[in-house]
Every structure is written in C-alpha cells, then in structure tokens.
Amino acid sequence: MMDIEALRATLRTLVGEAHVLTDGDLTAYEQDWRKRERGRALAVVRPGTTEEVAAVVKACGAAGVSLVPQGGNTGMVVGSIPDASGTQVLLSLQRLNRIRAIDAANLTVTVEAGCVLQTLQEACEKDGFLFPLSLAAEGSCTIGGNLATNAGGTQVVRYGNTRELCLGLEVVTAQGEVWSGLTGLRKDNTGYDLRHLFIGSEGTLGVITAATLRMYPLPAAQLTAFAAVPSLDAAVQLLGLAHQHLNAGLTGFEVMGDFALGLVRKHFPQQNVPFGGMSPYCVVLENSDHESESHAREQFERLLEAALEQGCVLDAVVAENIAQARALWHIRESIPLAQAQEGLNIKHDISIAVSRIPAFVTEVDALLEQHFPGVRLVNYGHLGDGNLHYNVQAPDGADAEAFLRDQEGPINTLVYEVVDRFNGSISAEHGIGSLKREKLAHHKSPVALNAMRAIKGALDPKNLMNPGRVLSIE
Amino acid sequence: MMDIEALRATLRTLVGEAHVLTDGDLTAYEQDWRKRERGRALAVVRPGTTEEVAAVVKACGAAGVSLVPQGGNTGMVVGSIPDASGTQVLLSLQRLNRIRAIDAANLTVTVEAGCVLQTLQEACEKDGFLFPLSLAAEGSCTIGGNLATNAGGTQVVRYGNTRELCLGLEVVTAQGEVWSGLTGLRKDNTGYDLRHLFIGSEGTLGVITAATLRMYPLPAAQLTAFAAVPSLDAAVQLLGLAHQHLNAGLTGFEVMGDFALGLVRKHFPQQNVPFGGMSPYCVVLENSDHESESHAREQFERLLEAALEQGCVLDAVVAENIAQARALWHIRESIPLAQAQEGLNIKHDISIAVSRIPAFVTEVDALLEQHFPGVRLVNYGHLGDGNLHYNVQAPDGADAEAFLRDQEGPINTLVYEVVDRFNGSISAEHGIGSLKREKLAHHKSPVALNAMRAIKGALDPKNLMNPGRVLSIE
C-alpha cells in the first residue's frame, strides 16, 4: 500500500508547499469541461519548471502512483481529470507558462506548455507574426494541451492542426527524464519522429513541457464572406473553387446546416444571420491576403462570381469591415452555445474525405430519421478539413435528458458505423480521452491498436502516464 | 542454420519464379547509389501486391531472415542495400507501382510505394494538380523511398518534407500484418500517429506499401529569380522579406556559395552563371502564383526593390520565360555534378535554425581553414529550410582520394561538433542508413535514442526489418 502522506510530503519538497493542493475546492482541476465527470486527485501538483516536472514524475514513478497531466482543462473527452479513486496525481502545467523566445528570422516561437493559447497568439502578433492556431477555447486552453490532443480549430485548411505547427518538443518521459527536442529545425532526419508520437498522445506517453512552433507573417488583410449554397455538394464544389482562386489565402471554410443557423436565430435574435431559410446550408469563408484589402476583395469577388455562375452559390455577402467580419464569424461560433440553449445533445466530431461528405450526410441523415424519427440534426463544422460536428438534438418537445441517457449509445453506434463504412474518423479533433476509449477499441484497426499498445508498453511500461486514456492496457 | 534454398523456394511460390532473383547481375539492387558499398542478397524479391509483401515478410519472419526494403535505390546513406553476408532478403517495391486513385475534391492521390516520383508528379499534373515534392533523383526514386526517408528537396519552404505531404499510409508490419491507414483524412485524433512513426524510419519498423498524399492546385505562373547577396546574413534577411512579400508564393529559396558557383562555371562553361565573382553568395528564389504571370512579376519586382533598398541584394535577374527559369535552376542543380567533376569530396547534409546559419558558417569556415588549411568549401543548399549541403573539397592540387580516406573522419567530427553546439541536425534530409549510424549514436540525445530503441524493440522484436540501419540494437 502506498503511503499517500509520504508522497504528498515529497511533492511539497519538490515544488513548494503552495503548489501542492490537497484541500479546498479543486473543482477546476477535478471536473471535466463538459461537466460529464468529476474525479478526485491524490494531490494537485503545480510545478514551475521542467526540472520540477521531471522530479514529480520520478517521485510518482517511485511510489507507483499514476499522473494525469492537465493544461487549461478544456478538453471535450474527459482526458485530463483524475479518476474517482483519489490515487492519481493531477499534474497541472499552468505555472509553466513562459514564452521562452521568439526567433523572427527562423519564424519560430518557443513556449512552455502552460501558456494560454490566446496569450501566445498575442505575443506573436505584437512582434508582427501570426500564430495561426485558433479555436473556441483559446482564452483558457493551453498550448501544451493543444499539442497533447493535436487540437484543430478554424484555420486548419491553411495551416494544419497543432501537429503541423510544431517543429520541436521538450518532453518529460515516463521515466522522469527530459528530452530536449526544441531545435526549431524544419528538416531533421535523424531517426524516429518522437515529436509526432508525443503530439496527440494525450499525456499517455510523457509530459510535454515546451514546444518550438511555427509563426507566419501577419496577413495584410483578412476578409470574410458568408454564402448560401444549394446543397452540401455545392459547398464541396465551392471549396474546390476557393482552393483554386485563393490558394493559400483560403484560411477558413466552415459549413453550417440551416437547422443549426435557425438555433442561432432563435436563441440569439440580436444576431443578424443572413439568408434565413434560403438554403439547406451556408458557408463562412475567410481570405487572408498578404498584399492589401483591395486585392483580397478583388480575389473574393472573382471567386464568388465564378461560384454564382456555376450555381454552387445562391447568394453571398462579403464583410465590409472588421466588425462585420467578426459578426459573420460570431454566427458560426454561436452554434455550440445555441444548441446548448436548445437543450442537451449528442455530439459527434467526425471526419470523412471531403469528397465523400455529401454522400455520408445523405446516408446518415436518412438512417437517423428512419430509426429515431423527429431527431434534429445540428450539422456544422470545418468542411475544408472534412470535419463535421454532426450533433443530434432530441425531437422537438422531447425530454432532452432522457433522450441523451437512452439514445446516446444507439445513436453513436449508428453514426460511427456509417463513419467506418466511409473510412472516416470517430474523433477528428477532440481526441479519445476516456469518453471514447471503448469506442476506439471497436472502430480502430486491430493492427493499429496492437502497435499503439506495444508503443505504450515500451515507453511507459508501468502504465503510470494518464492510464485508462486512449487505450485500455490489460 | 536456416535453409536458404527452402526459403527461396517459398518466396518463389509466393511472388512467382520470375520475381525472385538470385543469379545474374544484381548490382542495381546490391550497390548503393553513391557506390560506397556493395552488398549481397540471399534473394531479390519483387512482390506485385501488398498481400504478396505481407506474405514475404511472414515467410522471412518464420525463417528468421531479415529484410531490406528498397525503392529506387537512390538513397545517400547506404540504407537500402543488403549487407555483405548474403543472408538478407532484398525486398524491392518497384513492381508495386500503381497510382490507385486521384480524388480531386479531397485534393489527394493514393499511390503505391514503388511509383517513381516523376511518374506521380506527371499523373497529378495531367489532372490539373501539383504534387510538390521535387528533388534531384525524381526520375528514379520512388515515393515509398521518399516516405521511408522523409525526403526533402527544393519545395520544402512552402510544402514541407515528404512527411507533411502524407495524409495516410498502408504498411506491412514486422509481423507481416497489413495496416490500412489510407483514409485521406486531414484530421484524425484517434490515438498515436503511426503514420509519422513509419515515415522516416527507413524501413526499420515495417514496409510502406502505399500512401495517400496531398495535392495542390497547379500554380498559374512560376517565376524564378537569381540574386547576388553581399553575405549570408543578407541572404537570411532576403528570406525574411520574401516570406513577407510572397507569403505562400515563395516555393523555393536556395543559396549557393561563390566557390560552388565557380565550379559550375569551370566544369560547365556553356552555362551562363550570372554575377561571376560579384558576391560571396547568390540565391535562387521561386515565386509560384495562382493568379497570373504578370501578378507574379509585379510581386517579385516589389520584393527585389525592397531588398535592393535595404542592401540585402546587390543585383538580381528575373527569368523572362520558362527556358530562362530552367536555366537558372539548372545552375543550382549542377553544383553536385560540378563538384563531382572537381573530384571526391566530403559531404554534409546539415540543418541549423535559419537565424543561426550565418554564425554557424562563419565559425565552421574558420575552424576548417585553421585545422585543414587550403580545403575548399562547396557550400550550398536549401536556406529556406535551414538546410546546407556544406561539402568539403580537398585543397587545390591535393590527392582527392587520399584526402577523403584520411580526412573524412576528422572533418566530419569537426563539423558535427559545431552542428551540436548550434543545436542542429547531422542529417537534415538524407537520413541515417548505415553510413551515419555510429555518428547518430554520438550526436543524438541519449533520452531520444533510448526511446527509439524501445520503439524498435516493441514493433520489431526480432530485429528483422532493415537491421543495423538507423540504430544499432544490442
């Protein structure tokens, strides 16, 4: 039996009395973002340096105690809170939050894991650079959590996921050793790419403590358009035209179903949502231009002309100024809030090859209507990346709580079965955590799962790093 | 003792008599590209399908025989030929060369490992798309080899290495199982990224049999400029301006030292190399434009004006047409041939953070001149990626063969020691193979090497996949 008090005392010695929390309200650390689960930590430990993280990992390893790393605790899949046993140490990276260096000529920024994403964006912008990762939780999520979960967001169509923005990592391994991989190199073919292995591993292989990330020149202008499209097929056609006309200028391409937009109209009537009821889908596009606003506008106009001619756009507005652009994006960003106002719902974060999205939606829409008559589909997402948040709301007037309790399982099964047939992913950008772990075991290829288990066993043989997340180890 | 003849017979059954080569001239399979080493294969096996590859891996595994996967055999680091023992099976992927599908709306192409890179480029172009990987060996290297070694080339500044172009893999594992990861998804956060683990692992973890890769719209125009710059510092400054002015239009940024250009002038006098002796370095830049040639030219002119004003460019020419553009690129591409004409030389393929390249070169230039007086530095490479081919030629009139024999070791040691101090890489784009394996053991962090060994042991416990490459396993 481990001696809990002895370990707590050791941890206090390592990081200081004030940074080992065991009493008081620990809700912020112990409850997940979506309030689906509440755990209990042996202690919340808040190291302030990489060396302290390494010492904590070593101490926990010696005591046989498992660790749950946590950044801003904004994850969607219950991946960064302790379980209910009271035997896990919650390792908060929030104090490890410095921006270590901005290297303008190398177009890189080196930052510690606990830095809040928005703080990082602002620091880069102050120096004249863009750090392009952008997502709803950016005001509280941390870059370490973004890396551990390979966060996506709204700029992936141009800049990729967090993974694609990372040139190097500093990691504390499960053995409590520090791997210093913060080289800032754009090319390095010296063996296996450990960086990409740790990115997206959700803290199950080690603790990311810092990263060197790509920056880009700030665009001279950003323009936003909002377009009504006659179908999802048309939206995909418009995406192709946008790639052709805007090329790397295309930095955002979001789709929104009419019911999703209707919820915004209903719950946020002060928002002016264009094209009400005109079309089954609307699209938000963003064009980032390195020349000028007039050049951006000219490019956008050519694109929309071609799209109107080809019939893949019914009508469109281009924001005249930044306030209008923000308002158009705000419509898209309000969908999750509007659906929450409407009531509990069943969330999916799926991806399919872009070309197959229309066929997928047609099929799963029909199957759901057949098996769960009256369900309402809040379908929206990052069409440019083939990523839909295909969410399912209870039928009008139904008891949403009962619906969630009784139907979440069967509806997940139905949707994920179609995702499988379309060779898609059941978690495009949110990760697995503990919420989707059992699902993953059914939907991922056994060959891949075996390889993952072998790697986990090789790098964390005692299964102390965020155990029970992503994989179950028997 | 294994029964060689029995295994050969099994292999003949699996892939057909004609595709198991044991006699005749096998030089093309057994000798490395740079003619540094010659091995001897138990058999050269040429499977025609993924299932045949899997069957061959299983048969070799059952016999305890190791496998060396090979694509076009154009690697630079002796990574894809059998050793001299005559006990390894050479697995040629060349017959597995189909382009399986081009998905225009998803901007992806799915292709088998043995497809020659140029064939792939041409197939995409025929459908109106760009597959941007481009390197000297493109007429004979294969995409499987490009993936296994994470090849770089001349377009990395915009499109990344082969790694960044890959959305999914099909792999035969060391156990002879097929992992089908050809999803074509841009977002997929369902566990560890096996794709990136196999990419760059040089066949030591499994055999890549197919891949789904990104395509881009073809640019409307490509313009090339050749500029004389007063220093490497100025070249880095010009690079920053080019990022600002051209943004994603900047698809190539190569630097060439004056001595390297002098070798082209000397050995290929028919080539018209601009700015002879005017400056210590010249730069080739490429601007790919999705609008028009006139727009590309206007962008280029603005950039060069700004650069001339800031003094980071002394003089520049912009190609007037495609023939001139090719001629300018041809100068850059002729450097390796010119240095070969000049005699044997010691090659380095190093990377450093772009911002630190000038300081690195100043330091290592001086150290070499101090310790090896008279050596001639053929310094050129992909400055946009911080990747230099910093090659060392014997002093004028010296015996090049003796120089290579006696000085390669000490010069490598000197150069790599400075690379270490600058936190750089001793292999930016060529990989490790067997040529740099011992070097890697000295220059890579022990924490990273231990993690690599643990992964290798977990995925290939019998050490049968390209053993002795990348890592030595004790």
Interface residues (C-beta under 8 A of the other chain):
Chain A: D103 A104 A105 N106 L107 T108 T149 N150 G152 V156 G160 N161 R163 E164 T173 E177 V178 W179 S180 G181 L182 T183 G184 L185 R186 K187 D188 N189 T190 G191 Y192 D193 L194 H196 L197 I199 G200 S201 L205 Y216 P217 P219 V236 Q237 L239 G240 H243 Q244 H245 L246 N247 A248 G249 H290 E291 Q299 S351 I352 A353 V354 S355 R356 H382 D385 G386 N387 N423 G424 S425 I426 S427 A428 E429 H430 G431 I432 K436 L440 H443 K444 S445 V447 A448 L449 A451 M452 A454 I455 K456 G457 A458 L459 V470 L471
Chain B: D103 A104 A105 N106 L107 T108 T149 N150 G152 V156 G160 N161 R163 E164 T173 E177 V178 W179 S180 G181 L182 T183 G184 L185 R186 K187 D188 N189 T190 G191 Y192 D193 L194 H196 L197 I199 G200 S201 L205 Y216 P217 P219 V236 Q237 L239 G240 H243 Q244 H245 L246 N247 A248 G249 H290 E291 Q299 S351 I352 A353 V354 S355 R356 H382 D385 G386 N387 N423 G424 S425 I426 S427 A428 E429 H430 G431 I432 K436 L440 H443 K444 S445 V447 A448 L449 A451 M452 A454 I455 K456 G457 A458 L459 V470 L471
